[in-house]
Amino acid sequence: MRQLRRWTIALAAALLSSGLAVAQGPVAKPERTTVAQAPAGKGDAKPGQPAAGQPAAVPAEAPKEPAKPPPQTPISEQIKQIRAQLDAEKADLDQREQALTHRELNKDDLALLREGIPPVAERLRQVVDHLGPRLDAAKERLNQLGPKPKEPEGADVAQERAQREAGVAEIDDTLRLARSLLVQSEQITDQISNRRRAAFTRALFERTDGLVSPSLWMRATSDYTRDLRALKSSLDDSVTQVQRRGTVFNLFLLALAIGVSVALYVGRRHIAPRVGHRSSKDAQPSRYARVMAAWRVFLVGAVPAVLGSFLVGYTLDVTELLPVRLLPAAHRIVASLAFVAVVEAMADALLSPDRPAWRLVAMTDATAERLNRLVLAIASVIAVGRTIEGLNEGISLSLPITIVTKGVFAAVVAVVLAEGLRRFAARAETDEACLGPYIAADANTGIGGPLRILGWIVVAAIGISALVGYIALSSFLIDQLMWTAIAAAILYLAISSVDAVVSSALQDDSRIATALQANTGLRKRSLNQIAVLISGFVRVVLLTAAGVLLLASWGVDSTDIFAWAQAAFFGFTVGGVTISLSTIAIAIGLFTLGLVITKAVQRWLENTYLPATDLDPGLRNSISTVSGYVGFLLTIALAFSYLGLSLEKLTIVAGALSVGIGFGLQSIVNNFVSGLLLLWERPIRVGDLVVIGDNEGYVRRISVRSTEIQTFDRSAVIVPNSNLISGVVKNRVRGDRTGRVSITVSVLRNQDPVHAAELIVVCAKAHPDVLKEPPPRVVFRKIGDPFLEFELIAMITDVGSQLKVQSDLNFAVFKTLSEGGLIPNLGPGSSVVTVQGLDAMQDAMGQIARMATPAAFRPEARNEPEAERRRTPETVP
């Protein structure tokens, strides 16, 4: 089992490319021993104290939580048992804190110190939660006795007071000790985390001689003879081990394992296309089919390779044909082969270079082929580099050779990555340099600009780090590059799988969706919404898991992440108020439940109880409204009380707000409260057609301060909420969206009004947007001279089409009445209207005209006598 566990750890380390181990570089990996097993320093240490230069001993097993006392146990006995438990926890924490004072602690010692703290902290939290209510109850019983009087009180009362005071003091002291120990455990945890991060950073940025340093190559050359002896010694040890353990059975097992592994490696290349069911005849496979095919290709391409490498490594462990110090190098070789196979399978599953129709990632064939080659090249270089590093560690080559190996390996990775990025850039430049008009490149033709820029930054960081001597940093960046790419690929495949499965199960016309609609009564739209919610929740979980894995490779301990999550979920104290996600979620649940109950009671009052009474409608509405406000306030008080916000704290907040209001915030508070009323009562909703003063338009957004209204000319009018609450607002769609159209029509007085009304009504009934019930009607407004005035009133389906319907009705009515002769034609050839009663005015105007005309121009004046003409005044024109 020990060999199996060691092989599993080695394989997992190679597959996941753990950056943490590489980042620490020259830091030696000590044997994992407890701090108590560390060798003692010079001199004898006192009992209970660590030896000089060594960390303090840590108990191998944390003290167990004592059994809970039975209910009949007296309070004092329970406090004694809890106090004994706290003493044991205090001794454990003091010992761990003492161990932290030593500087020789490595990452394994720090991890050992960290392991026992979470159980201790959890037990301390249980003690605090157990004693808190008891202390409150004891203080309440003591308060019932009242303040101690100045004059002597009765013996029984004095004895009772003394016992209760002693009980309160005992519980209070124990609770204070538990809280102090809890704070101590949190501080020790923070110290350990800080030291681990400091060690990680120190190892990551430790500088050695770079590849451009001549001294590095000189020291590597000077150690050439020593390295040859180490290599010869390793070979001799291997030959000796094979001669000693090379029995026929062991050699047969090794040959069989290698043969099976080769068969698995070779067979997966021929099995994967068949099992993947990626047919070239299928031009447009569904997303679900593409995702399932990608999983089949990935599993068939990766699992046999991993099994083959595991079989060879396990056989080497069992047969012991290699020396112990060379086994890690052999494990590194077979694990590197499995790593390349896994990367190749993942690239084939996502990119599908030979089957474009089955590709999950949207890109062109040329881009997919180049990206596939780039990923495989980088994976191969990483596998070769890790194999050489494993051989160096197994042979125990000199430090300069190890540094040169890692540096050269990092430089090669940087060159390969730079060449791949250059090929993508060269392709883009060639396309843009062609003759003809410029055509924007498709977003799926290559790697995006930001991604290429990030790639060049990584190339520069890896290359410069290797050249100037930050070998550990360059190796760490390489590991993070590959690990991030693998995590992103798996995350993309997992998210695509969730979307495809949920979509095929709920969003399409599948059997599950049909069964749910038939059995639960859910609509198709509701099922689509449920599918979106499920997909979003799973995405959040997957992104969180990927983030935790990526943070772990950057030196963030998983226990720190779990501690943060636990603190966020179970609560942290700020200003005497405990804030936690669980408390907030439960408070929101209580608030929602209270609102549902309030709405149910209000609906029962409106529909069942109040109609059965003799109260007038106005009083019924007031009772229903007040009951809704009372239920809402009670629900808020319940939610706030569960959150720990007492009335005293709310009073302080209200006092601060009142001071602010007194300094000129009246308008802001007025608009804020008005906005809350608008959002709660909803007299105006988003999408309503309203009229406010001279502005008419649709409500687009309601916030707590103002409301945005979009007018018909596409202008945005911002109206303060206080104007909507205190002013007059006309809501055209408050009850429903039906509207009213009214047009005025005038016909000749000599026409039949009944016939005219019938023609007008027929025009309204023929329009598709006019409601049949209530039917359109015509009102005879006025008997004028010479016209009769009618008003057509019609109800339409949507108030938004009011102007359109009004215009259509005007056209139709005018055409119908004109064709029927009810409206006179004023064009050429039209009939003349004779106006009577103007004869006297016509004669008077004629006389005035004759008098103003000279006698020479008047024909009738030629026969008049001269005397008459002289009496007629001459008018000079």
MARTIBA-518746 format. One line per 8 residues: number of its first residue (from 1); for each residue x, y, z of C-alpha. Coordinates in steps of 0.001 Angstrom, whole numbers. Layout:
REM MARTIBA-518746
NUM	X,Y,Z  ...;
REM end
This chain:
REM MARTIBA-518746
1	0,0,0  2856,2355,737  4223,1874,-2766  802,2337,-4302  285,5569,-2398  3714,6852,-3406  3049,6113,-7076  -337,7819,-6946;
9	1172,10946,-5425  3925,11046,-8046  1504,10614,-10938  -855,13269,-9632  2013,15684,-9159  3110,15250,-12769  -376,15507,-14224  -1356,18597,-12283;
17	2098,20246,-12624  2146,21429,-9097  3749,24849,-9154  4170,25000,-5423  6882,22367,-5256  8818,23831,-8171  8467,27384,-6918  10348,26589,-3755;
25	13309,25496,-5859  16412,25008,-3757  14444,24400,-548  15160,20840,466  12256,18475,1057  12673,17059,4538  11229,13833,5724  7703,14278,7039;
33	8134,13834,10769  6244,15344,13611  7790,18260,15357  8091,16166,18469  10346,13704,16602  12887,16339,15633  16378,15652,17003  17213,17455,20186;
41	19760,20199,20182  22759,20517,22378  22051,20396,26035  19101,19039,27860  15799,20814,27761  13549,21306,30679  10450,19181,30930  7664,20644,28879;
49	10039,23016,27021  11527,22521,23536  15170,21788,23082  17446,24603,22065  17107,25419,18428  14165,23112,17948  10425,23787,17832  8233,22815,20676;
57	6644,19421,20644  3134,19182,19322  863,16499,20710  247,13780,18172  -3451,13722,18987  -5600,16661,19999  -7484,16296,23272  -10816,14721,22742;
65	-13967,16537,23621  -15276,15257,26944  -18620,13621,26975  -21501,15974,27603  -22670,15777,31199  -26110,14391,31854  -28921,16885,32408  -29062,16210,36108;
73	-25430,17226,36608  -25208,20425,38674  -24187,23622,36957  -20974,23857,38932  -19943,20350,37892  -20596,21169,34237  -18536,24338,34509  -15694,22346,36072;
81	-15723,19852,33231  -15758,22650,30657  -12952,24406,32542  -10859,21222,32440  -11447,20984,28707  -10411,24634,28254  -7232,24032,30278  -6290,21201,27929;
89	-7008,23360,24895  -4958,26197,26392  -1976,23909,26932  -2199,22698,23346  -2423,26223,21921  421,27476,24111  2605,24631,22914  1856,25404,19269;
97	2469,29109,19813  5780,28326,21460  6736,26197,18464  6137,29138,16147  8901,31126,17836  11548,28997,16075  12785,29960,12628  13787,26468,11505;
105	10250,25397,10723  9730,24260,7147  6476,23948,5277  5823,20425,6590  6270,21533,10205  3954,24471,9625  1364,22184,8049  1601,19882,11068;
113	1070,22793,13427  -1920,23925,11377  -3648,20529,11242  -4789,20409,14864  -6042,23994,15179  -9416,23772,13315  -10777,21040,15656  -9647,23056,18684;
121	-11308,26211,17334  -14501,24295,16618  -14650,22945,20169  -14049,26435,21541  -16905,27810,19426  -19185,25134,20812  -18223,26123,24344  -18888,29815,23600;
129	-22249,29013,22036  -23120,26792,25007  -22144,29255,27726  -23506,32448,26169  -27209,31695,26748  -26426,30314,30207  -24686,33517,31203  -27641,35592,29997;
137	-30056,33381,31921  -27940,33582,35109  -27774,37382,34859  -31532,37555,34374  -32125,35470,37506  -29740,37703,39445  -31543,40817,38217  -34803,39459,39574;
145	-33425,39927,43095  -32953,43625,42433  -30027,45797,43517  -28383,44986,46806  -29908,47190,49559  -27809,49240,51935  -29449,47770,55026  -29010,44069,55789;
153	-31402,41771,53969  -32798,38377,54964  -30536,35379,55287  -32316,33401,52583  -32187,36296,50126  -28550,37023,50945  -27613,33358,50476  -29521,33190,47197;
161	-27854,36401,45998  -24397,35101,46911  -24975,31803,45063  -26278,33530,41974  -23436,36042,41953  -20921,33223,42292  -22613,31311,39453  -22585,34381,37186;
169	-18935,35054,37973  -17971,31425,37324  -19786,31237,33982  -18490,34663,32965  -14878,33718,33749  -15196,30468,31808  -16793,32226,28855  -14079,34891,28815;
177	-11408,32184,28837  -13086,30356,25950  -13325,33533,23902  -9709,34375,24642  -8584,30912,23535  -10673,31214,20384  -8933,34485,19528  -5578,32841,20283;
185	-6347,29967,17913  -7264,32427,15161  -4060,34388,15737  -1936,31225,15585  -3670,30262,12348  -2919,33674,10871  734,33440,11955  1110,30033,10331;
193	-522,31236,7119  1688,34315,7018  4839,32266,7554  3840,29788,4864  3154,32576,2388  6427,34264,3312  8342,31014,2791  6580,30461,-515;
201	7413,33983,-1711  10992,33743,-498  11562,30450,-2314  9789,31719,-5416  11945,34827,-5770  15225,33267,-4644  17889,34285,-7110  20754,32170,-8393;
209	23184,32539,-11269  21336,33040,-14542  21986,31441,-17904  23930,34516,-18984  26227,34256,-15979  29683,32859,-16901  30267,31696,-13327  27311,29278,-13608;
217	28766,27573,-16649  32239,27535,-15117  30953,25836,-11957  28949,23380,-14042  32069,22545,-16058  34208,22186,-12952  31734,19672,-11490  31731,17638,-14683;
225	33983,14904,-13259  31880,14604,-10099  28693,14333,-12111  30165,11573,-14261  31059,9633,-11145  27540,10101,-9799  26082,8894,-13094  28407,5856,-13162;
233	27513,5092,-9559  23789,5229,-10352  24253,2902,-13324  26280,465,-11232  23631,520,-8518  20943,-132,-11110  22844,-3087,-12585  23462,-4477,-9117;
241	19781,-4071,-8207  18691,-5827,-11388  21123,-8678,-10775  19882,-9026,-7214  16137,-8681,-7862  16017,-9689,-11524  14296,-13025,-11154  12383,-14533,-14048;
249	9067,-13704,-12419  10004,-10050,-11796  11337,-9599,-15318  8215,-11245,-16728  6003,-8914,-14691  7908,-5865,-15896  7818,-7009,-19526  4101,-7759,-19238;
257	3423,-4333,-17712  5410,-2587,-20455  3636,-4605,-23138  186,-3854,-21765  1110,-188,-21405  2331,8,-25015  -847,-1744,-26162  -2954,757,-24258;
265	-1019,3704,-25661  -1218,2439,-29237  -4748,1077,-29048  -6288,4288,-27774  -5385,6072,-31016  -7445,3590,-33021  -10267,3180,-30529  -10893,6858,-29788;
273	-12217,7803,-33275  -14616,4856,-33263  -15856,5324,-29715  -16137,9082,-30164  -18725,8623,-32949  -17539,11732,-34761  -18941,11009,-38167  -17801,13188,-41040;
281	-21202,12704,-42699  -23013,14577,-39934  -22710,18214,-41034  -24535,19891,-38130  -24539,17792,-34944  -26368,19127,-31918  -24503,20687,-29024  -25424,17761,-26792;
289	-23988,15293,-29329  -20770,17338,-29644  -20296,17514,-25869  -20871,13794,-25372  -18489,12998,-28231  -15854,15278,-26685  -16119,13454,-23358  -15808,10080,-25076;
297	-12739,11194,-27030  -11122,12646,-23900  -11771,9621,-21706  -10724,7081,-24324  -7577,9056,-25069  -6569,9772,-21453  -7676,6845,-19283  -5722,4078,-21114;
305	-2549,6172,-21044  -2886,6877,-17329  -3573,3196,-16612  -586,2118,-18669  1785,4516,-16903  365,3536,-13533  849,-167,-14325  4516,306,-15257;
313	5247,2470,-12215  3467,111,-9837  5343,-2859,-11294  8657,-1092,-10725  7651,-506,-7105  6613,-4112,-6554  9561,-5794,-8278  12146,-3320,-6857;
321	14304,-3648,-9980  15599,-95,-9538  17335,1508,-6578  15092,3493,-4267  16664,6809,-5222  15986,6167,-8939  12333,5188,-8513  11120,8820,-8462;
329	12922,9410,-11756  11239,6358,-13302  7878,7510,-11986  8520,10932,-13460  9195,9406,-16892  6007,7317,-17087  3954,10128,-15536  5279,12560,-18164;
337	4134,10218,-20913  680,10092,-19327  684,13875,-19013  1338,14334,-22750  -1419,11815,-23552  -3917,13638,-21342  -3092,16995,-22955  -3375,15475,-26420;
345	-6768,13937,-25588  -8068,17206,-24161  -6931,19168,-27231  -8515,16620,-29562  -11774,16710,-27582  -12130,20504,-27652  -10466,21479,-30944  -11257,18411,-33106;
353	-8805,19374,-35879  -9962,16653,-38298  -13730,17059,-37662  -14672,20770,-37797  -18393,20067,-37371  -17746,18440,-33969  -15584,21282,-32635  -16731,22790,-29327;
361	-14578,25935,-29480  -15537,28287,-32298  -12483,28797,-34533  -11293,28104,-38055  -9626,24872,-39144  -6213,26519,-39537  -6387,28080,-36085  -7446,24801,-34486;
369	-4609,22937,-36175  -1994,25507,-35096  -3288,25709,-31557  -3284,21910,-31310  334,21727,-32444  1350,24508,-30052  -276,22826,-27046  1291,19446,-27853;
377	4720,21018,-28386  4653,22824,-25034  3374,19686,-23263  6168,17600,-24823  8836,20104,-23802  7462,20207,-20254  7433,16396,-20090  11033,16161,-21298;
385	12171,18879,-18911  10464,17298,-15898  11950,13911,-16832  15468,15351,-16974  14920,17114,-13638  13782,13817,-12116  16920,12097,-13412  19084,14859,-11984;
393	17476,14422,-8565  17825,10621,-8714  21458,10699,-9786  22207,13515,-7330  23940,15752,-9811  25535,18992,-8702  23500,22147,-8086  24944,24065,-11100;
401	23861,21259,-13451  20350,21340,-11932  20155,25103,-12376  21402,24869,-15976  18864,22133,-16740  15946,24092,-15353  17083,27312,-17023  17556,25738,-20445;
409	14213,23979,-20128  12486,27291,-19299  14215,29015,-22226  13075,26277,-24637  9476,26594,-23419  9649,30362,-23934  11014,29909,-27477  8319,27363,-28415;
417	5562,29579,-27040  6984,32646,-28792  7153,30794,-32113  3539,29716,-31765  2391,33254,-31030  4449,34555,-33935  2719,32181,-36332  -698,33514,-35346;
425	504,37105,-35753  2133,36338,-39119  -1120,34880,-40398  -3032,38012,-39439  -480,40298,-41131  -619,38226,-44330  -4389,38464,-44463  -4338,42244,-43978;
433	-1647,42761,-46619  -3708,41268,-49428  -4916,43410,-52321  -8454,44721,-52413  -10682,46498,-49909  -10183,45878,-46226  -12522,43298,-44738  -12753,42965,-40960;
441	-11424,39647,-39731  -13806,37215,-38118  -13598,36955,-34349  -13175,33175,-34649  -10256,33165,-37109  -7513,33189,-34510  -6398,33870,-30986  -7707,37204,-29714;
449	-5501,40226,-29284  -5660,40359,-25456  -4814,36663,-25270  -1809,37096,-27544  -633,40073,-25493  -904,37988,-22328  1031,35201,-24041  3861,37554,-24970;
457	3970,38837,-21397  4326,35255,-20127  7038,34551,-22697  8977,37623,-21614  8591,36783,-17921  9755,33170,-18391  12697,34068,-20618  13942,37021,-18567;
465	13591,35091,-15279  15659,32225,-16650  18337,34542,-18006  18785,36725,-14926  18734,33895,-12373  15140,33531,-11096  15011,29876,-12071  12361,28943,-9521;
473	10112,31748,-10777  10469,30665,-14407  9663,27033,-13528  6696,28204,-11499  5362,30299,-14391  5671,27323,-16748  3748,25101,-14351  1076,27754,-13901;
481	779,28220,-17650  75,24548,-18272  -1983,24038,-15144  -4164,27066,-15915  -4652,25887,-19497  -5686,22398,-18335  -8020,23800,-15670  -9592,26210,-18184;
489	-10088,23410,-20717  -11706,21097,-18154  -13844,23970,-16864  -14998,24847,-20381  -15849,21213,-21108  -17717,20888,-17809  -19718,24103,-18348  -20549,23063,-21913;
497	-21688,19691,-20620  -23956,21244,-18009  -25491,23631,-20537  -26022,20857,-23068  -27521,18394,-20573  -29820,20947,-18945  -30856,22343,-22314  -31635,18929,-23754;
505	-33523,17893,-20615  -35594,21006,-19859  -35379,23581,-22628  -36167,21312,-25573  -39233,19212,-26262  -37737,16218,-24470  -39478,13527,-22476  -38460,15070,-19176;
513	-39773,18497,-20143  -43011,17015,-21459  -43483,14935,-18313  -42848,17934,-16067  -45307,20054,-18005  -47952,17341,-17822  -47504,16440,-14136  -46651,19779,-12537;
521	-48504,22199,-14782  -45385,24251,-15414  -45259,26227,-18612  -42475,25863,-21115  -41231,29320,-20275  -41046,28377,-16583  -39029,25273,-17428  -36656,27416,-19476;
529	-36206,29746,-16502  -35533,26779,-14190  -32979,25468,-16661  -31198,28832,-16748  -31120,28966,-12933  -29729,25418,-12657  -27102,26143,-15294  -26097,29382,-13554;
537	-25812,27702,-10148  -23636,24898,-11512  -21461,27465,-13278  -20879,29302,-10014  -19898,26028,-8317  -17526,25059,-11129  -15920,28504,-11259  -15455,28451,-7484;
545	-13814,25013,-7623  -11525,26141,-10446  -10610,29280,-8520  -9742,27236,-5420  -7489,24937,-7465  -5720,27851,-9120  -5244,29681,-5821  -3786,26539,-4250;
553	-977,26532,-6812  -153,30138,-5869  586,29268,-2270  -2897,29777,-812  -3635,26891,1511  -6950,25123,1081  -7505,25351,4836  -7306,29135,4557;
561	-9957,29111,1844  -12212,26851,3895  -11670,29061,6937  -12657,32145,4936  -15730,30374,3582  -16661,29176,7049  -16245,32659,8499  -18373,34151,5720;
569	-21081,31502,6062  -21221,31085,9828  -20487,34691,10679  -17974,37243,11804  -18554,39982,14330  -18479,43665,13367  -19393,46236,15992  -21106,43709,18204;
577	-23276,42378,15348  -22589,38946,13876  -22797,38978,10094  -23000,35690,8207  -24377,34413,4943  -26423,31775,6711  -28029,34353,9004  -28726,36673,6091;
585	-30220,33813,4061  -32491,32762,6935  -33500,36384,7568  -34407,36766,3899  -36396,33536,4135  -38281,34833,7192  -38937,38133,5442  -40263,36344,2347;
593	-42436,34047,4465  -43803,37046,6368  -44666,38828,3133  -46447,35748,1806  -48472,35440,5015  -49249,39169,4968  -50443,38991,1361  -52565,35930,2147;
601	-54208,37651,5139  -54745,40833,3147  -56306,38875,287  -58567,37012,2724  -59714,40295,4222  -60412,41840,820  -62181,38878,-775  -63787,36955,2084;
609	-64206,38736,5396  -64724,42433,4591  -67323,41853,1833  -69411,39968,4425  -69531,43015,6718  -71639,46172,6472  -68630,48461,6180  -68482,50915,3324;
617	-65951,50314,522  -63675,53159,1647  -63297,51736,5143  -62727,48261,3733  -59889,49568,1594  -58369,51390,4579  -58489,48244,6743  -56907,46151,4011;
625	-54155,48711,3414  -53374,49122,7119  -53202,45356,7582  -50661,45175,4765  -48480,47874,6322  -48703,46272,9774  -47707,42879,8402  -44842,44436,6475;
633	-43513,46227,9572  -43808,43083,11699  -41967,41104,9043  -39147,43665,8927  -38897,43655,12723  -38696,39854,12762  -35980,39762,10102  -33951,42491,11829;
641	-34253,40798,15201  -32926,37556,13718  -29995,39467,12251  -29211,40782,15730  -30223,44385,15048  -32031,45350,18222  -34363,48301,18580  -31632,50254,20362;
649	-29316,50024,17361  -32125,50916,15002  -32890,53930,17208  -29270,55079,16922  -29413,54781,13133  -32744,56636,13036  -31254,59407,15212  -28304,59789,12874;
657	-30654,59971,9912  -32787,62596,11639  -29698,64745,12193  -28847,64404,8511  -32377,65322,7533  -32127,68429,9712  -28994,69509,7796  -30724,69657,4412;
665	-31466,66074,3369  -35225,66562,3410  -35523,66439,-354  -33327,63339,-672  -35166,61510,2093  -38496,62586,634  -37586,61187,-2767  -36133,58055,-1174;
673	-39258,57306,842  -41417,58139,-2175  -39383,55695,-4235  -39909,52975,-1655  -43643,53660,-1752  -43648,53482,-5528  -41788,50194,-5496  -44013,48761,-2803;
681	-47483,49996,-3791  -46685,49984,-7524  -49194,52619,-8638  -46813,53145,-11531  -44937,50240,-13060  -42223,49942,-15667  -43844,50020,-19090  -46886,52081,-18066;
689	-48040,54962,-20260  -48367,57980,-17964  -49092,61682,-18272  -47277,64007,-15848  -47956,67670,-16497  -47052,68401,-20114  -45054,65178,-20505  -46512,61895,-21726;
697	-44520,58729,-22229  -43573,55272,-21046  -41986,54504,-17657  -38562,52957,-18317  -36965,52765,-14860  -38018,53352,-11264  -35225,53904,-8738  -35328,54964,-5114;
705	-34702,58613,-6030  -36264,59287,-9414  -38260,57780,-12236  -37232,57851,-15888  -39974,58449,-18476  -39330,58146,-22203  -41525,60446,-24304  -42701,59807,-27856;
713	-39852,61900,-29289  -37335,59546,-27573  -36462,62077,-24893  -35791,60927,-21322  -37591,62894,-18620  -36285,62390,-15064  -39074,62988,-12551  -38383,63041,-8769;
721	-40378,60394,-6944  -41891,62965,-4603  -43666,64553,-7583  -45241,61213,-8435  -46437,60637,-4885  -47689,64134,-4085  -48666,65255,-7597  -51346,64256,-10081;
729	-50319,61437,-12400  -52455,60022,-15172  -51746,56327,-15769  -53323,55150,-18989  -52601,51460,-18354  -53133,51159,-14604  -55905,48555,-14787  -55327,47201,-18287;
737	-53927,48333,-21621  -57232,49068,-23317  -57598,52640,-24562  -60239,55040,-25846  -60311,56809,-29241  -62573,59792,-29944  -62938,61617,-33264  -65279,64461,-34263;
745	-67133,64282,-37600  -69260,67020,-39307  -71807,66249,-42045  -74142,68454,-44054  -77305,69567,-42309  -79543,68436,-45114  -78401,64764,-44680  -79995,62016,-42615;
753	-78180,61923,-39197  -79184,58326,-38518  -77668,57135,-41777  -74523,59157,-41110  -74152,57605,-37617  -74571,54110,-39065  -71835,54700,-41648  -69457,56013,-38998;
761	-70078,53003,-36726  -69488,50588,-39613  -66063,52152,-40178  -65146,51685,-36513  -66359,48079,-36380  -64306,47195,-39456  -61031,48171,-37786  -59218,45108,-36242;
769	-57916,46982,-33182  -61340,48222,-32075  -62936,46115,-29352  -66253,44425,-30007  -67265,44783,-26375  -68048,47495,-25555  -69059,48266,-29148  -68172,51602,-30747;
777	-70887,54236,-30569  -71678,57639,-32084  -72799,60617,-30029  -74889,63355,-31745  -73149,66381,-30300  -74590,69489,-32041  -77121,70675,-34599  -75221,73449,-36273;
785	-75680,75667,-39329  -74874,74318,-41867  -73236,71129,-40316  -74266,68409,-37888  -71516,67379,-35426  -71031,63735,-34414  -68438,62143,-32040  -67210,58576,-32569;
793	-66131,56810,-29352  -64352,53429,-29659  -62364,51244,-27262  -59119,49759,-28582  -57037,46777,-27467  -53798,48635,-26728  -53482,52246,-25691  -50077,52375,-27346;
801	-51728,52235,-30783  -54139,55073,-30034  -52724,57521,-32589  -52528,54858,-35287  -56139,53770,-34768  -57337,57380,-34668  -55604,58121,-37957  -57002,54962,-39584;
809	-60530,55811,-38472  -60234,59368,-39814  -59202,58026,-43224  -61962,55431,-43264  -64722,57805,-42111  -63716,60526,-44551  -63698,58081,-47450  -67053,56560,-46520;
817	-68837,59863,-45965  -67377,61418,-49108  -68508,58521,-51240  -71972,58781,-49667  -72220,62508,-50348  -72457,63405,-46684  -69391,65626,-46874  -69457,68245,-49706;
825	-66759,68169,-52347  -65017,71549,-52418  -63111,70954,-55651  -63884,72192,-59220  -67469,71649,-60309  -68712,71544,-56772  -72174,72817,-55953  -72584,76525,-54944;
833	-73999,77316,-51570  -76506,80251,-51713  -76573,82596,-48781  -79931,84413,-48293  -80878,87528,-46287  -78181,89889,-47700  -80285,91890,-50240  -80349,95134,-48263;
841	-76599,95041,-47790  -76131,94416,-51499  -78217,97496,-52449  -76362,99733,-50031  -73012,98631,-51351  -74193,99347,-54904  -75241,102918,-54090  -71936,103647,-52447;
849	-70143,102380,-55504  -72179,104606,-57876  -71590,107679,-55801  -67863,107115,-55782  -67700,106770,-59603  -67177,110063,-61749  -70031,111147,-64019  -67946,110813,-67167;
857	-67589,107124,-66476  -71203,106515,-65638  -73361,105728,-68702  -76613,106665,-67053  -75318,110168,-66152  -74962,111305,-69789  -78692,111990,-70090  -78959,113880,-66814;
865	-79430,117692,-66778  -76478,119957,-66305  -77774,121255,-63002  -78006,117746,-61626  -74491,116998,-62734  -73224,120109,-61058  -74823,119116,-57812  -73088,115722,-58037;
873	-69637,116043,-56498  -66808,115253,-58836  -64491,112600,-57619  -60961,112700,-58889  -59566,109255,-59247;
REM end
